[in-house]
Amino acid sequence: MYDVGDHLPVDELRPGTNLLLTGPQGVGKYELLCDLLAAGLERGQHGVVVSTSRGADDIRATVADRATTDGPELSVVDCVSERRGEPTPHDPDTEYVASPSDFSGMGMAASEFLGRAGDRATGTRLGLHSLSNLLLEADVKTVFRFTHILTGRLSGVDGLGIATMDDSHDQQTMNTLEQLFDGAVETRQGVDSRECRVVGVVDRPTEWTAF
């Protein structure tokens, strides 16, 4: 089981669970994703991130700020640094893909990292940030196929998957992609703080809880 009680209003999630982390822009989805990755690293689990909006160094710094573990094991598929013309130094835990429109490159790199991580008995957490950026690069059918393969690969290694997505897309797009996930973490801006709740992997939606 994956312990997520430090950051979500549920204690544990079953291996092979894929969650859609959704809500308005700017409400903290990326930060919550990094919290969940850091929590796994502190428990000796491996982290894999497919990023379509932030470079590998940025992601590692954000996760490291949230973890107390020295040298956390985090593999990153960086889909933005090459497009921006930023340095792409050789690193066995980083795979640089030319752009978020290279679905084949992203899929191969993520599968390779998941294959390595799958040998670890302590588990794997996969973060995909974000589906909304992928929808700027391709139609929903292409994004659906890519996400279907990725979530299936994650389930095959008994990992925990979390993909972020803004809730501003049309309802048909939301419905199409939501069916790939076992449940969702919904986020919103509350009166005094950002809040989240979990739906779909519990008997009924949890209460809204500050995060």
Residue frames as qw, qx, qy, qz and C-alpha x, y, z in Angstrom:
[[0.000, 0.887, 0.462, 0.000, 0.00, 0.00, 0.00],
 [0.388, 0.395, -0.022, 0.833, 1.07, 3.59, -0.60],
 [0.304, -0.623, -0.491, 0.528, 0.90, 5.87, 2.41],
 [0.197, 0.486, 0.280, 0.804, -0.52, 9.26, 1.34],
 [0.363, -0.748, -0.551, 0.076, -2.15, 10.36, 4.58],
 [0.411, -0.400, -0.110, 0.812, 0.32, 13.21, 5.13],
 [0.015, -0.208, 0.280, 0.937, -1.07, 15.10, 2.15],
 [0.401, -0.187, -0.601, -0.666, -4.44, 13.59, 1.15],
 [0.560, -0.254, 0.360, -0.702, -7.61, 12.93, 3.15],
 [0.971, -0.014, -0.168, -0.168, -7.13, 9.15, 2.75],
 [0.614, -0.644, 0.448, 0.085, -4.52, 7.06, 4.54],
 [0.438, -0.280, 0.773, 0.363, -3.44, 4.59, 1.86],
 [0.668, 0.512, -0.167, -0.513, -3.85, 3.75, -1.82],
 [0.920, 0.007, 0.388, 0.046, -3.51, 0.35, -3.44],
 [0.336, -0.385, 0.618, 0.598, -0.54, -0.46, -5.70],
 [0.266, 0.283, 0.765, 0.514, -1.39, 0.15, -9.34],
 [0.076, 0.813, 0.506, -0.277, -3.64, 3.14, -8.57],
 [0.325, 0.242, 0.274, 0.872, -3.69, 6.05, -11.03],
 [0.057, -0.741, -0.492, 0.453, -5.10, 9.39, -9.86],
 [0.291, 0.618, 0.286, 0.672, -6.03, 12.53, -11.79],
 [0.323, -0.494, -0.338, 0.733, -5.06, 15.64, -9.83],
 [0.174, 0.557, 0.500, 0.640, -7.35, 18.34, -11.14],
 [0.198, -0.765, -0.406, 0.460, -8.54, 21.85, -10.34],
 [0.271, 0.959, 0.087, -0.004, -8.21, 25.50, -11.43],
 [0.624, 0.479, -0.219, 0.577, -4.91, 26.98, -12.54],
 [0.093, 0.578, -0.353, 0.730, -2.80, 28.36, -9.71],
 [0.724, -0.540, -0.015, -0.430, -4.43, 26.39, -6.91],
 [0.355, -0.639, 0.663, -0.162, -1.34, 24.31, -6.09],
 [0.975, 0.149, 0.010, -0.163, -1.63, 21.10, -8.11],
 [0.643, 0.547, -0.453, 0.287, 2.09, 21.04, -8.95],
 [0.120, -0.569, 0.604, -0.545, 3.06, 21.66, -5.33],
 [0.816, -0.194, 0.347, -0.419, 0.74, 18.88, -4.13],
 [0.919, 0.339, -0.203, 0.005, 2.21, 16.51, -6.72],
 [0.395, 0.583, -0.563, 0.432, 5.71, 17.31, -5.46],
 [0.488, -0.458, 0.507, -0.543, 4.56, 16.73, -1.88],
 [0.951, 0.002, 0.163, -0.263, 3.31, 13.26, -2.82],
 [0.779, 0.478, -0.349, 0.206, 6.54, 12.45, -4.67],
 [0.066, 0.621, -0.581, 0.523, 8.66, 13.64, -1.74],
 [0.721, -0.340, 0.385, -0.465, 6.62, 11.55, 0.69],
 [0.981, 0.179, -0.051, -0.048, 7.41, 8.47, -1.39],
 [0.544, 0.595, -0.455, 0.379, 11.12, 9.25, -1.57],
 [0.276, -0.581, 0.540, -0.542, 11.23, 9.54, 2.21],
 [0.863, -0.149, 0.363, -0.318, 9.82, 6.00, 2.37],
 [0.440, -0.356, 0.762, 0.314, 12.52, 4.59, 0.10],
 [0.660, 0.542, 0.520, -0.018, 10.34, 4.56, -3.02],
 [0.403, -0.028, 0.434, 0.805, 11.55, 5.63, -6.43],
 [0.288, 0.731, 0.287, -0.548, 10.11, 8.70, -8.14],
 [0.398, 0.183, 0.605, 0.665, 9.61, 9.16, -11.87],
 [0.193, 0.705, 0.263, -0.630, 8.39, 12.45, -13.33],
 [0.421, 0.406, 0.550, 0.596, 7.29, 13.25, -16.88],
 [0.079, -0.675, -0.236, 0.695, 7.37, 17.03, -17.12],
 [0.420, 0.575, 0.508, 0.485, 5.89, 19.03, -19.97],
 [0.031, -0.943, -0.188, -0.272, 6.30, 22.43, -18.31],
 [0.372, -0.871, 0.317, -0.038, 9.32, 22.50, -15.98],
 [0.519, 0.582, -0.618, 0.103, 12.95, 21.48, -16.36],
 [0.817, -0.142, -0.535, 0.162, 14.54, 18.61, -14.46],
 [0.359, 0.149, -0.472, 0.791, 16.57, 20.89, -12.17],
 [0.369, -0.324, 0.061, -0.869, 13.45, 22.85, -11.20],
 [0.824, -0.266, -0.355, -0.353, 11.54, 19.66, -10.39],
 [0.736, -0.038, -0.548, 0.395, 14.34, 18.13, -8.36],
 [0.138, 0.236, -0.374, 0.886, 14.80, 21.34, -6.37],
 [0.548, -0.331, -0.052, -0.766, 11.08, 21.57, -5.59],
 [0.880, -0.214, -0.404, -0.128, 10.86, 17.92, -4.51],
 [0.610, 0.110, -0.523, 0.585, 14.10, 18.13, -2.51],
 [0.120, -0.372, 0.256, -0.884, 12.73, 21.12, -0.58],
 [0.740, -0.294, -0.044, -0.604, 9.88, 18.89, 0.56],
 [0.938, -0.059, -0.340, 0.044, 11.95, 15.81, 1.44],
 [0.466, -0.797, 0.379, -0.065, 14.32, 15.14, 4.31],
 [0.936, 0.000, 0.277, 0.216, 16.09, 12.32, 2.44],
 [0.153, -0.709, 0.472, 0.501, 19.62, 13.00, 1.21],
 [0.045, 0.320, -0.790, -0.521, 20.05, 12.27, -2.49],
 [0.673, 0.265, 0.520, -0.454, 16.45, 11.20, -3.22],
 [0.336, 0.010, 0.820, 0.463, 16.05, 8.86, -6.19],
 [0.434, 0.685, 0.317, -0.493, 14.13, 10.84, -8.79],
 [0.423, 0.073, 0.659, 0.618, 14.16, 10.12, -12.52],
 [0.263, 0.676, 0.202, -0.658, 12.90, 12.87, -14.82],
 [0.480, 0.418, 0.592, 0.495, 11.71, 12.91, -18.41],
 [0.080, -0.613, -0.067, 0.783, 12.39, 16.58, -19.26],
 [0.475, 0.546, 0.620, 0.305, 10.32, 17.69, -22.26],
 [0.081, 0.972, 0.216, -0.042, 11.04, 21.43, -22.10],
 [0.452, -0.696, 0.260, 0.494, 14.77, 22.17, -21.68],
 [0.503, 0.056, 0.593, 0.627, 15.76, 21.32, -25.27],
 [0.208, 0.765, 0.523, 0.313, 12.93, 23.42, -26.70],
 [0.212, -0.967, -0.094, 0.109, 14.00, 26.38, -24.56],
 [0.561, 0.679, -0.303, 0.364, 17.63, 26.02, -25.54],
 [0.511, -0.750, 0.349, -0.233, 18.69, 25.31, -21.97],
 [0.090, 0.522, -0.848, 0.034, 21.66, 23.06, -21.06],
 [0.937, -0.071, -0.078, -0.334, 20.98, 19.32, -21.21],
 [0.023, -0.614, 0.781, -0.109, 23.96, 17.72, -19.43],
 [0.644, 0.040, -0.751, -0.137, 24.32, 13.96, -19.46],
 [0.384, -0.298, 0.619, -0.617, 22.65, 12.38, -16.45],
 [0.176, -0.035, -0.971, -0.156, 21.56, 8.72, -16.20],
 [0.038, 0.472, 0.783, -0.402, 18.47, 9.82, -14.24],
 [0.286, 0.651, 0.124, -0.692, 17.37, 12.44, -16.77],
 [0.466, 0.280, 0.698, 0.466, 16.09, 11.88, -20.29],
 [0.121, 0.498, -0.019, -0.858, 15.68, 14.96, -22.45],
 [0.436, 0.500, 0.722, 0.194, 12.91, 14.89, -25.05],
 [0.277, 0.219, 0.296, 0.887, 12.80, 17.53, -27.78],
 [0.310, -0.179, -0.003, -0.934, 9.30, 18.77, -26.93],
 [0.472, 0.078, 0.695, -0.536, 6.01, 17.70, -25.35],
 [0.736, 0.409, -0.104, -0.530, 4.79, 16.83, -28.84],
 [0.403, 0.405, -0.818, -0.068, 7.25, 13.90, -29.02],
 [0.814, -0.295, 0.162, -0.473, 4.91, 11.34, -27.53],
 [0.933, 0.167, -0.305, 0.088, 7.02, 8.42, -28.69],
 [0.413, 0.462, -0.514, 0.593, 10.13, 9.83, -27.01],
 [0.413, -0.461, 0.369, -0.693, 8.27, 10.59, -23.80],
 [0.927, -0.143, -0.014, -0.347, 6.74, 7.13, -23.69],
 [0.840, 0.258, -0.407, 0.248, 10.00, 5.30, -24.30],
 [0.197, 0.484, -0.521, 0.675, 11.87, 7.31, -21.68],
 [0.585, -0.386, 0.291, -0.651, 9.13, 6.91, -19.07],
 [0.970, -0.023, -0.159, -0.185, 8.89, 3.17, -19.73],
 [0.658, 0.363, -0.509, 0.419, 12.64, 2.79, -19.31],
 [0.074, -0.444, 0.510, -0.733, 12.63, 4.60, -15.97],
 [0.776, -0.250, 0.148, -0.560, 9.58, 2.68, -14.78],
 [0.918, 0.147, -0.368, 0.007, 11.27, -0.58, -15.77],
 [0.406, 0.370, -0.594, 0.587, 14.29, 0.27, -13.64],
 [0.331, -0.351, 0.405, -0.777, 12.14, 1.42, -10.75],
 [0.852, -0.128, -0.199, -0.468, 9.93, -1.64, -11.00],
 [0.721, 0.147, -0.630, 0.248, 12.78, -3.78, -9.69],
 [0.012, 0.316, -0.550, 0.772, 12.57, -1.96, -6.36],
 [0.315, -0.368, -0.872, 0.073, 10.49, -3.76, -3.73],
 [0.109, -0.389, -0.485, 0.776, 9.60, -0.54, -1.97],
 [0.309, 0.752, 0.565, -0.138, 7.49, 0.89, -4.78],
 [0.325, 0.116, 0.345, 0.873, 7.37, 3.63, -7.40],
 [0.168, 0.759, 0.425, -0.464, 5.53, 6.93, -7.65],
 [0.395, 0.272, 0.498, 0.722, 5.00, 8.48, -11.10],
 [0.093, 0.707, 0.290, -0.638, 4.10, 12.11, -11.66],
 [0.395, 0.409, 0.541, 0.620, 2.88, 13.53, -14.99],
 [0.047, -0.767, -0.260, 0.585, 2.79, 17.32, -15.12],
 [0.448, 0.252, 0.585, -0.627, 0.69, 18.10, -17.03],
 [0.422, 0.412, 0.783, 0.197, -2.02, 16.73, -19.30],
 [0.219, 0.888, 0.257, -0.312, -3.15, 20.28, -20.03],
 [0.068, -0.710, 0.480, 0.511, 0.19, 21.05, -21.66],
 [0.353, -0.010, 0.873, 0.337, -0.06, 17.89, -23.75],
 [0.355, 0.675, 0.642, -0.070, -3.46, 19.05, -24.99],
 [0.123, 0.868, -0.117, -0.467, -1.77, 22.18, -26.35],
 [0.135, -0.500, 0.741, 0.428, 0.45, 19.94, -28.47],
 [0.124, -0.016, -0.922, -0.366, -2.01, 17.35, -29.79],
 [0.592, -0.285, -0.297, -0.693, -5.66, 16.37, -29.99],
 [0.633, -0.401, 0.444, -0.491, -7.38, 14.55, -27.17],
 [0.982, 0.122, -0.073, -0.124, -7.21, 11.17, -28.96],
 [0.623, 0.498, -0.468, 0.380, -3.42, 11.33, -29.11],
 [0.166, -0.529, 0.546, -0.628, -3.18, 12.42, -25.49],
 [0.862, -0.195, 0.179, -0.433, -5.61, 9.64, -24.53],
 [0.930, 0.242, -0.269, 0.069, -3.49, 6.97, -26.26],
 [0.373, 0.530, -0.542, 0.536, -0.28, 8.19, -24.64],
 [0.396, -0.446, 0.466, -0.654, -1.84, 8.41, -21.18],
 [0.943, -0.067, -0.014, -0.326, -3.48, 5.00, -21.56],
 [0.812, 0.310, -0.420, 0.261, -0.10, 3.40, -22.27],
 [0.156, 0.512, -0.531, 0.657, 1.60, 5.27, -19.44],
 [0.609, -0.367, 0.340, -0.615, -1.04, 4.45, -16.81],
 [0.975, 0.042, -0.148, -0.161, -1.02, 0.83, -17.94],
 [0.630, 0.408, -0.508, 0.423, 2.75, 0.67, -17.60],
 [0.166, -0.490, 0.492, -0.700, 2.50, 2.19, -14.11],
 [0.839, -0.226, 0.146, -0.473, -0.13, -0.36, -13.07],
 [0.906, 0.239, -0.348, 0.036, 2.13, -3.11, -14.38],
 [0.473, 0.316, -0.583, 0.580, 4.84, -2.23, -11.86],
 [0.501, -0.615, -0.592, 0.144, 2.32, -1.78, -9.02],
 [0.306, 0.081, -0.171, 0.933, 3.16, 1.90, -8.71],
 [0.027, 0.754, 0.505, -0.418, 1.18, 4.97, -7.74],
 [0.349, 0.303, 0.396, 0.793, 0.50, 7.41, -10.57],
 [0.004, 0.764, 0.390, -0.514, -0.57, 11.05, -10.30],
 [0.362, 0.326, 0.434, 0.758, -1.25, 13.20, -13.36],
 [0.011, 0.514, 0.310, -0.799, -2.18, 16.88, -13.16],
 [0.159, 0.433, 0.646, 0.609, -4.76, 18.59, -15.33],
 [0.153, 0.069, 0.169, -0.971, -6.52, 21.96, -15.22],
 [0.270, 0.441, 0.829, -0.211, -10.30, 21.74, -14.96],
 [0.227, 0.587, -0.012, -0.777, -10.81, 24.43, -17.61],
 [0.016, 0.108, -0.826, -0.553, -11.08, 22.01, -20.52],
 [0.617, -0.057, -0.254, -0.743, -14.43, 21.24, -22.14],
 [0.736, -0.237, 0.466, -0.430, -16.50, 18.53, -20.51],
 [0.942, 0.302, -0.092, -0.113, -16.02, 16.02, -23.32],
 [0.478, 0.594, -0.558, 0.327, -12.23, 16.28, -23.01],
 [0.324, -0.477, 0.619, -0.533, -12.42, 15.95, -19.24],
 [0.883, -0.040, 0.271, -0.382, -14.69, 12.91, -19.48],
 [0.837, 0.452, -0.309, 0.004, -12.48, 11.24, -22.07],
 [0.372, 0.530, -0.632, 0.425, -9.32, 11.48, -19.98],
 [0.496, -0.436, 0.476, -0.580, -10.93, 10.90, -16.58],
 [0.956, -0.008, -0.024, -0.291, -11.90, 7.36, -17.59],
 [0.687, 0.432, -0.525, 0.256, -8.21, 6.39, -17.65],
 [0.053, 0.430, -0.622, 0.652, -7.90, 6.96, -13.91],
 [0.388, -0.296, -0.857, 0.162, -9.08, 5.02, -10.87],
 [0.257, -0.806, -0.473, 0.246, -10.06, 8.21, -9.09],
 [0.292, 0.708, 0.046, 0.641, -9.29, 11.88, -8.72],
 [0.390, -0.450, -0.369, 0.713, -7.88, 14.40, -6.32],
 [0.128, 0.812, 0.373, 0.430, -9.94, 17.55, -6.78],
 [0.421, -0.231, -0.266, 0.836, -8.51, 20.88, -5.64],
 [0.005, 0.837, 0.386, 0.388, -10.01, 24.30, -5.02],
 [0.195, 0.306, -0.337, 0.869, -9.27, 27.57, -3.29],
 [0.372, -0.609, -0.689, 0.127, -11.13, 27.61, 0.02],
 [0.187, -0.953, -0.180, -0.155, -11.92, 30.59, 2.22],
 [0.405, -0.857, 0.313, 0.061, -8.64, 30.46, 4.15],
 [0.373, -0.475, 0.749, 0.272, -6.52, 27.89, 2.30],
 [0.498, 0.287, -0.666, -0.476, -6.23, 25.60, -0.69],
 [0.694, -0.114, 0.570, -0.424, -8.32, 22.46, -0.27],
 [0.353, 0.255, -0.813, -0.386, -8.51, 18.99, -1.78],
 [0.768, -0.070, 0.461, -0.440, -10.73, 15.95, -1.66],
 [0.060, -0.237, 0.925, 0.290, -10.43, 12.41, -3.04],
 [0.753, 0.246, 0.177, -0.584, -13.14, 10.81, -5.18],
 [0.753, 0.421, -0.404, -0.306, -13.46, 7.49, -6.95],
 [0.533, 0.259, -0.775, 0.217, -11.11, 5.31, -4.91],
 [0.085, 0.010, 0.733, -0.675, -13.21, 5.56, -1.76],
 [0.104, 0.481, 0.869, -0.056, -16.83, 4.68, -1.06],
 [0.101, 0.915, 0.386, 0.059, -17.84, 8.33, -1.18],
 [0.376, 0.689, -0.138, 0.604, -16.01, 11.60, -1.77],
 [0.531, -0.284, -0.479, 0.639, -13.95, 12.69, 1.22],
 [0.120, -0.924, -0.266, 0.248, -14.47, 15.99, 2.96],
 [0.427, 0.794, -0.115, 0.417, -12.61, 19.00, 1.61],
 [0.750, -0.542, -0.062, 0.374, -9.32, 19.27, 3.53],
 [0.055, 0.957, -0.252, -0.130, -6.67, 22.00, 3.59],
 [0.913, 0.042, 0.106, 0.392, -3.34, 21.21, 2.00]]
